[in-house]
Amino acid sequence: ALWRARGVGIVLGHGERLLRVNPEFGLLCGRTPEEITSLSWRDLTPRDRHDRDLVMFQQFLTEDSASMLTELALPTGGRRPVLVAASIVDREGPRW
């Protein structure tokens, strides 16, 4: 049910790759799910956020979860603020 919830973007990833996204995440990004899965998380965030976001990503990989406020880079050149809550879903992966 959460996968189809309005206003809740969900991403499944591995390392820096985005493996699967729900349609709502596509709407938030202004892209199709197919476009998004051909990108990395760095492609979806503004360049000036990469260093800060990388710190969160590394924390999340060592502590199993993390949350932060960041922005998505829209294909129009705009930005959209988002709250990210991330968790490891497969320790063998690590998938998130």
C-alpha positions in Angstrom: 0.0 0.0 0.0 2.8 2.4 0.8 4.3 1.9 -2.7 1.1 3.4 -4.2 0.6 6.2 -1.6 0.3 9.7 -2.8 3.0 12.1 -1.8 5.4 9.3 -0.8 8.3 8.7 -3.2 10.0 5.4 -2.7 13.4 4.3 -4.2 15.2 1.0 -3.9 18.9 1.2 -4.6 22.2 -0.5 -4.4 25.4 1.6 -3.9 24.9 4.7 -6.0 22.5 3.0 -8.5 18.7 3.5 -8.4 17.1 0.1 -9.1 13.4 0.8 -8.8 11.2 3.7 -8.0 7.5 4.1 -7.5 5.5 6.4 -9.8 5.1 9.0 -7.1 8.9 9.5 -6.9 8.8 10.0 -10.6 6.3 12.8 -10.2 8.4 14.4 -7.5 11.4 14.3 -9.8 9.7 15.4 -12.9 10.9 12.2 -14.6 9.6 8.8 -15.5 10.6 5.8 -13.4 12.6 4.5 -16.4 14.5 7.7 -16.7 15.3 7.7 -13.0 16.6 4.2 -12.9 19.2 5.1 -15.6 20.6 7.7 -13.2 22.6 7.8 -10.0 21.5 9.7 -6.9 24.1 12.3 -7.8 22.2 13.0 -11.0 19.0 13.7 -9.1 20.5 16.2 -6.6 22.0 19.6 -7.3 25.9 19.7 -7.5 26.2 22.0 -4.6 24.5 19.4 -2.4 26.7 16.4 -3.3 29.2 16.7 -0.5 26.5 17.1 2.2 24.4 14.3 0.8 27.5 12.0 0.5 28.1 12.4 4.3 24.5 11.3 5.0 24.8 8.4 2.5 28.0 7.2 4.2 26.4 7.5 7.7 23.4 5.6 6.5 25.6 2.7 5.2 27.4 2.4 8.5 24.4 2.9 10.8 21.7 1.2 8.8 19.5 4.3 8.6 19.6 8.1 8.3 17.3 11.0 7.5 18.0 14.4 6.1 16.5 17.4 4.3 17.9 17.8 0.8 16.7 18.8 -2.7 16.0 17.1 -6.0 17.3 18.7 -9.2 14.5 19.0 -11.6 15.0 18.6 -15.3 13.6 22.1 -15.7 16.6 23.5 -13.8 14.5 24.0 -10.6 14.8 22.4 -7.2 12.4 20.6 -5.0 13.0 20.3 -1.2 12.5 16.7 0.1 12.9 14.9 3.4 14.8 11.6 2.9 14.5 8.7 5.3 16.8 5.9 4.3 17.2 2.4 5.6 19.2 -0.7 4.6 16.8 -3.3 3.5 19.3 -6.1 2.6 22.6 -6.4 4.5 24.0 -8.7 1.9 23.7 -6.0 -0.8 23.8 -3.4 0.7 20.4 -2.5 -0.7 18.6 0.5 0.5 
